[in-house]
């Protein structure tokens, strides 16, 4: 009997939350790490095929056996999602439930074989997977009496306004996927000629350009060709319809068909199509996510917060007709259509060993006993809890000696060659599942609420991520601090209390003004203060549209609103108690200025005033601590 092998090291670093559902190990993860399962599959067998995915680890993981490449992902993009959609099907991006069974991973032949004739794709399921773990569909959607195998402008989601600025949307299973060249992914890859992913027949798919920079030409019916440059046959996205391949050039094995790929396990009923304008989307894997829109001239939103693994509490504000829900309700992804491993695929459990679950519970049941209790075990679910940990590494040299250290500066006598700060997602031992839905936090656009701060004396329990660029192009940077790094003392109350320097790029067309807001989620209120969900340290608005930067300590830019910590435009971080706190700076590109008296221009007031005129936003986080 072959056993299910759990890669425990990846389960820890990628942040896996496992639960036993019958004899099936189901994983809900930030970056689902595929196990070797009942095969000889390993990452090494992928060869160079795995290298392009490395950029997106731990959100994506890859292993191979002698026949297939297996890709595991939770199906949620790290770039902006949903913003810009005008024809909305009322779905939202929810993470996928991913099984350790190879049957619930994306599979691609390692050695593609050309088919005798083209094989039509359908609009029913994914046609491939991109390097960031997001599935790709063809350029149409199923219409009445149609499977979406033939392109039709009337069923083109792009022409119908159903795609966001990154060419994706959430489908009827609340699953995020692309239907055209994924602009935000291409931006991350750095070139429109870059390898973007693989189609189900195993052939690679590239952006719309050739390495020369020219648009791909001489494409066949399936939008592919062999350009004679050593890459062999490959597909291209195109800027003209149908954008994404409508057929397969290669053979698609029966167990690699679109219907044999991972199932989203829909959590809610499908919504009815409706005309809205989606103005903002803040996604938070462990806290509250919020999609904001304008419907019939009124603001509306869908907020959802994880309660237990694969379950969320939803809050609907001004839901359109045909919405999947209203008020407050709960929904869980279905697991009845996720493949359950057979007894031979059950986890190998020996006394004293773990099964990859971050609950730390010891397994004392043998695989055979586990298999025999498949029909009697109740589903066990664990709360999803993670924290982001900032890790800084420096490369230092002294003479002929070069070292790479996990530190913020080089040792005495060494010269700094480079410095890099990354964010690692680390699991926190989960609490027992709550029987009550988690109350949504009062997050606003660009902010990461979800209880990031708080705790005794304001000590941060975990740092939440924010949408760094709403369209994947507009970007904020600073010479004063590193994104996700530590704010130097110069900019806190323990130093000179100067406001930091900022600059931005990728300004969207039509920008007439900017707003810049700095906020944090405060710890306990000081004596005499009123407790608040969000604290604002800096509120600037009506910054001239020609402005692209703000100098350190500047006081002559835009109009200063009301910050939460007393007089002055900039309220330097000065938290009470010890422990690090996260501060988020967000710049908004606006289509006009706003009429708001400076004396009443609080952070909430400015956010409310700019909501309908925001073209794009960009953000960065810093940490500051005292004591």
TARA-V733844 format. One record per residue. N is the residue number from 1. RES is the residue in three letters. SS is DSSP state (A for helix, B for strand, O for the rest). PSI is psi in whole degrees, -180 to 180 (none if undefined). Layout:
N;RES;SS;PSI  N;RES;SS;PSI
This chain:
1;UNK;O;129  2;UNK;O;139  3;UNK;O;161  4;UNK;B;118  5;UNK;O;124  6;UNK;O;125  7;UNK;O;92  8;UNK;A;-33  9;UNK;A;-41  10;UNK;A;-32  11;UNK;A;-32  12;UNK;A;-50  13;UNK;A;-34  14;UNK;O;-13  15;UNK;O;64  16;UNK;B;140  17;UNK;B;119  18;UNK;B;153  19;UNK;B;149  20;UNK;B;120  21;UNK;B;99  22;UNK;O;-126  23;UNK;O;9  24;UNK;B;132  25;UNK;B;112  26;UNK;B;132  27;UNK;B;132  28;UNK;B;117  29;UNK;B;161  30;UNK;O;-38  31;UNK;O;92  32;UNK;O;120  33;UNK;O;113  34;UNK;O;140  35;UNK;O;173  36;UNK;O;-17  37;UNK;O;-152  38;UNK;O;44  39;UNK;O;-178  40;UNK;O;22  41;UNK;O;132  42;UNK;B;164  43;UNK;O;-35  44;UNK;A;-35  45;UNK;A;-14  46;UNK;A;-22  47;UNK;A;-137  48;UNK;A;-11  49;UNK;A;-32  50;UNK;A;-21  51;UNK;A;-45  52;UNK;A;-24  53;UNK;A;-18  54;UNK;A;-31  55;UNK;A;-23  56;UNK;A;12  57;UNK;O;140  58;UNK;O;12  59;UNK;O;-20  60;UNK;B;143  61;UNK;B;147  62;UNK;B;136  63;UNK;B;165  64;UNK;B;152  65;UNK;O;-159  66;UNK;O;-15  67;UNK;O;-43  68;UNK;B;158  69;UNK;B;132  70;UNK;B;129  71;UNK;B;130  72;UNK;B;135  73;UNK;B;154  74;UNK;O;0  75;UNK;O;20  76;UNK;O;129  77;UNK;O;149  78;UNK;O;-13  79;UNK;O;177  80;UNK;O;142  81;UNK;O;145  82;UNK;O;-18  83;UNK;O;134  84;UNK;O;-8  85;UNK;O;135  86;UNK;O;-23  87;UNK;B;96  88;UNK;B;134  89;UNK;O;9  90;UNK;O;27  91;UNK;O;162  92;UNK;O;158  93;UNK;O;118  94;UNK;O;144  95;UNK;O;152  96;UNK;O;153  97;UNK;O;124  98;UNK;B;131  99;UNK;B;151  100;UNK;O;-13  101;UNK;O;135  102;UNK;A;-20  103;UNK;A;-17  104;UNK;A;29  105;UNK;O;155  106;UNK;B;136  107;UNK;B;137  108;UNK;B;133  109;UNK;B;134  110;UNK;O;-26  111;UNK;O;88  112;UNK;O;144  113;UNK;O;127  114;UNK;B;138  115;UNK;B;159  116;UNK;B;-32  117;UNK;B;164  118;UNK;B;147  119;UNK;B;121  120;UNK;B;139  121;UNK;O;176  122;UNK;O;164  123;UNK;O;9  124;UNK;O;-37  125;UNK;O;173  126;UNK;O;149  127;UNK;O;-7  128;UNK;B;-179  129;UNK;B;137  130;UNK;B;166  131;UNK;O;-24  132;UNK;O;9  133;UNK;O;6  134;UNK;O;135  135;UNK;B;154  136;UNK;B;137  137;UNK;O;169  138;UNK;O;-176  139;UNK;O;21  140;UNK;O;175  141;UNK;O;154  142;UNK;O;131  143;UNK;O;169  144;UNK;O;132  145;UNK;O;27  146;UNK;O;147  147;UNK;O;1  148;UNK;O;26  149;UNK;O;-19  150;UNK;O;132  151;UNK;O;136  152;UNK;O;128  153;UNK;A;-32  154;UNK;A;-18  155;UNK;A;19  156;UNK;O;110  157;UNK;O;-27  158;UNK;O;-45  159;UNK;O;-26  160;UNK;O;4  161;UNK;O;21  162;UNK;O;-4  163;UNK;O;148  164;UNK;O;-173  165;UNK;O;-11  166;UNK;O;5  167;UNK;O;26  168;UNK;B;174  169;UNK;B;170  170;UNK;B;126  171;UNK;O;-171  172;UNK;O;-13  173;UNK;O;19  174;UNK;O;37  175;UNK;O;127  176;UNK;B;133  177;UNK;B;167  178;UNK;B;156  179;UNK;O;1  180;UNK;O;-177  181;UNK;O;119  182;UNK;O;95  183;UNK;A;-42  184;UNK;A;-36  185;UNK;A;-45  186;UNK;A;-38  187;UNK;A;-41  188;UNK;A;-40  189;UNK;A;-24  190;UNK;O;1  191;UNK;O;142  192;UNK;O;-4  193;UNK;O;3  194;UNK;O;153  195;UNK;B;126  196;UNK;B;-29  197;UNK;B;-158  198;UNK;B;144  199;UNK;B;167  200;UNK;O;-19  201;UNK;O;-1  202;UNK;O;-11  203;UNK;O;143  204;UNK;B;157  205;UNK;B;134  206;UNK;B;172  207;UNK;O;-174  208;UNK;O;-4  209;UNK;B;159  210;UNK;O;164  211;UNK;O;-25  212;UNK;O;-14  213;UNK;O;-9  214;UNK;O;152  215;UNK;B;141  216;UNK;O;132  217;UNK;O;178  218;UNK;O;43  219;UNK;O;147  220;UNK;O;-172  221;UNK;O;-29  222;UNK;O;11  223;UNK;O;38  224;UNK;B;171  225;UNK;B;169  226;UNK;B;105  227;UNK;O;4  228;UNK;O;17  229;UNK;O;15  230;UNK;O;-8  231;UNK;O;-12  232;UNK;O;-166  233;UNK;B;139  234;UNK;B;158  235;UNK;B;164  236;UNK;B;144  237;UNK;O;157  238;UNK;O;154  239;UNK;O;-19  240;UNK;O;152  241;UNK;O;141  242;UNK;O;18  243;UNK;O;-54  244;UNK;O;143  245;UNK;O;133  246;UNK;O;-1  247;UNK;B;164  248;UNK;B;136  249;UNK;B;-31  250;UNK;B;170  251;UNK;O;139  252;UNK;O;104  253;UNK;O;152  254;UNK;A;-37  255;UNK;A;9  256;UNK;A;15  257;UNK;O;166  258;UNK;A;-31  259;UNK;A;-13  260;UNK;A;4  261;UNK;O;173  262;UNK;O;139  263;UNK;O;139  264;UNK;O;-25  265;UNK;O;67  266;UNK;O;137  267;UNK;O;-31  268;UNK;O;161  269;UNK;O;153  270;UNK;O;139  271;UNK;O;167  272;UNK;O;139  273;UNK;O;141  274;UNK;B;150  275;UNK;B;115  276;UNK;O;179  277;UNK;B;112  278;UNK;B;117  279;UNK;B;-18  280;UNK;B;149  281;UNK;B;115  282;UNK;B;115  283;UNK;O;132  284;UNK;O;110  285;UNK;O;-35  286;UNK;O;-10  287;UNK;O;-146  288;UNK;B;127  289;UNK;B;149  290;UNK;B;126  291;UNK;B;127  292;UNK;B;143  293;UNK;B;168  294;UNK;B;125  295;UNK;B;120  296;UNK;O;41  297;UNK;O;0  298;UNK;B;146  299;UNK;B;144  300;UNK;B;168  301;UNK;B;159  302;UNK;B;120  303;UNK;B;144  304;UNK;B;138  305;UNK;B;131  306;UNK;B;136  307;UNK;B;-49  308;UNK;B;176  309;UNK;O;122  310;UNK;O;9  311;UNK;B;147  312;UNK;B;151  313;UNK;B;123  314;UNK;B;143  315;UNK;B;122  316;UNK;B;130  317;UNK;B;124  318;UNK;O;56  319;UNK;O;137  320;UNK;O;168  321;UNK;O;138  322;UNK;O;13  323;UNK;O;147  324;UNK;O;-13  325;UNK;O;175  326;UNK;O;160  327;UNK;O;-130  328;UNK;B;131  329;UNK;B;168  330;UNK;B;154  331;UNK;B;145  332;UNK;B;143  333;UNK;O;139  334;UNK;O;141  335;UNK;O;0  336;UNK;O;-18  337;UNK;O;16  338;UNK;O;129  339;UNK;O;133  340;UNK;O;123  341;UNK;O;149  342;UNK;O;179  343;UNK;A;-36  344;UNK;A;-15  345;UNK;A;0  346;UNK;O;152  347;UNK;B;140  348;UNK;O;109  349;UNK;O;119  350;UNK;O;152  351;UNK;O;132  352;UNK;O;-3  353;UNK;B;157  354;UNK;O;168  355;UNK;O;18  356;UNK;O;-5  357;UNK;O;135  358;UNK;O;2  359;UNK;O;-19  360;UNK;O;7  361;UNK;O;133  362;UNK;O;142  363;UNK;B;124  364;UNK;O;9  365;UNK;O;136  366;UNK;O;164  367;UNK;A;-39  368;UNK;A;-44  369;UNK;A;-37  370;UNK;A;-45  371;UNK;A;-35  372;UNK;A;-17  373;UNK;O;17  374;UNK;O;-40  375;UNK;O;-4  376;UNK;O;-16  377;UNK;O;135  378;UNK;O;146  379;UNK;O;133  380;UNK;O;125  381;UNK;O;144  382;UNK;O;144  383;UNK;O;146  384;UNK;O;113  385;UNK;O;124  386;UNK;B;164  387;UNK;B;149  388;UNK;B;128  389;UNK;B;127  390;UNK;B;125  391;UNK;B;122  392;UNK;B;130  393;UNK;B;139  394;UNK;B;145  395;UNK;B;121  396;UNK;B;153  397;UNK;B;149  398;UNK;B;105  399;UNK;O;-122  400;UNK;O;2  401;UNK;B;129  402;UNK;B;131  403;UNK;B;147  404;UNK;B;119  405;UNK;B;147  406;UNK;B;92  407;UNK;O;170  408;UNK;O;-15  409;UNK;O;163  410;UNK;O;155  411;UNK;O;160  412;UNK;O;133  413;UNK;O;-9  414;UNK;O;149  415;UNK;B;133  416;UNK;B;122  417;UNK;B;-40  418;UNK;B;160  419;UNK;B;133  420;UNK;B;131  421;UNK;B;127  422;UNK;B;162  423;UNK;B;124  424;UNK;B;134  425;UNK;B;119  426;UNK;B;130  427;UNK;B;144  428;UNK;O;136  429;UNK;O;123  430;UNK;O;150  431;UNK;O;168  432;UNK;O;142  433;UNK;O;137  434;UNK;O;145  435;UNK;O;-7  436;UNK;O;142  437;UNK;O;142  438;UNK;O;132  439;UNK;O;133  440;UNK;O;144  441;UNK;O;161  442;UNK;O;57  443;UNK;O;153  444;UNK;O;170  445;UNK;O;133  446;UNK;O;-16  447;UNK;O;149  448;UNK;O;99  449;UNK;O;-114  450;UNK;O;19  451;UNK;O;37  452;UNK;O;-36  453;UNK;O;-154  454;UNK;O;-164  455;UNK;O;174  456;UNK;A;128  457;UNK;A;27  458;UNK;A;14  459;UNK;O;132  460;UNK;O;130  461;UNK;O;-38  462;UNK;O;153  463;UNK;O;130  464;UNK;O;153  465;UNK;O;161  466;UNK;O;167  467;UNK;O;110  468;UNK;O;-27  469;UNK;B;123  470;UNK;O;-23  471;UNK;O;5  472;UNK;O;2  473;UNK;O;-50  474;UNK;O;127  475;UNK;B;146  476;UNK;B;137  477;UNK;B;169  478;UNK;O;143  479;UNK;O;-8  480;UNK;O;-27  481;UNK;O;159  482;UNK;O;137  483;UNK;O;132  484;UNK;O;12  485;UNK;B;-167  486;UNK;B;133  487;UNK;O;121  488;UNK;O;152  489;UNK;A;-27  490;UNK;A;-30  491;UNK;A;12  492;UNK;B;174  493;UNK;O;-13  494;UNK;O;-4  495;UNK;O;-129  496;UNK;O;-6  497;UNK;O;34  498;UNK;O;148  499;UNK;O;143  500;UNK;O;164  501;UNK;O;143  502;UNK;B;151  503;UNK;B;159  504;UNK;B;158  505;UNK;B;170  506;UNK;O;31  507;UNK;O;130  508;UNK;O;152  509;UNK;O;140  510;UNK;O;3  511;UNK;O;126  512;UNK;O;-24  513;UNK;B;171  514;UNK;B;159  515;UNK;B;146  516;UNK;B;125  517;UNK;B;134  518;UNK;B;126  519;UNK;B;164  520;UNK;B;166  521;UNK;O;111  522;UNK;O;159  523;UNK;O;-160  524;UNK;O;145  525;UNK;O;143  526;UNK;O;164  527;UNK;O;130  528;UNK;O;-13  529;UNK;O;157  530;UNK;O;129  531;UNK;O;139  532;UNK;O;150  533;UNK;O;-35  534;UNK;O;138  535;UNK;B;133  536;UNK;B;125  537;UNK;B;-17  538;UNK;B;125  539;UNK;B;108  540;UNK;B;139  541;UNK;B;172  542;UNK;B;39  543;UNK;B;132  544;UNK;B;142  545;UNK;O;-18  546;UNK;O;-7  547;UNK;O;137  548;UNK;O;1  549;UNK;B;160  550;UNK;B;126  551;UNK;O;158  552;UNK;O;130  553;UNK;O;12  554;UNK;O;141  555;UNK;O;5  556;UNK;O;27  557;UNK;O;124  558;UNK;O;-162  559;UNK;B;129  560;UNK;B;127  561;UNK;O;-158  562;UNK;B;117  563;UNK;O;165  564;UNK;O;-2  565;UNK;O;23  566;UNK;O;-162  567;UNK;O;165  568;UNK;O;153  569;UNK;O;-38  570;UNK;B;121  571;UNK;O;94  572;UNK;O;140  573;UNK;B;130  574;UNK;O;51  575;UNK;O;149  576;UNK;O;151  577;UNK;O;175  578;UNK;O;172  579;UNK;B;150  580;UNK;B;146  581;UNK;B;151  582;UNK;B;134  583;UNK;B;133  584;UNK;B;128  585;UNK;B;127  586;UNK;B;128  587;UNK;B;136  588;UNK;B;129  589;UNK;B;125  590;UNK;B;150  591;UNK;O;-6  592;UNK;O;175  593;UNK;O;174  594;UNK;O;149  595;UNK;O;99  596;UNK;O;126  597;UNK;O;133  598;UNK;A;-32  599;UNK;A;-20  600;UNK;A;8  601;UNK;O;71  602;UNK;B;169  603;UNK;A;-43  604;UNK;A;-40  605;UNK;A;-42  606;UNK;A;-44  607;UNK;A;-43  608;UNK;A;-40  609;UNK;A;-29  610;UNK;A;-5  611;UNK;A;-44  612;UNK;A;-7  613;UNK;A;11  614;UNK;B;122  615;UNK;B;-37  616;UNK;B;160  617;UNK;B;154  618;UNK;B;148  619;UNK;B;161  620;UNK;B;153  621;UNK;B;149  622;UNK;B;163  623;UNK;B;145  624;UNK;B;142  625;UNK;B;162  626;UNK;B;149  627;UNK;O;none
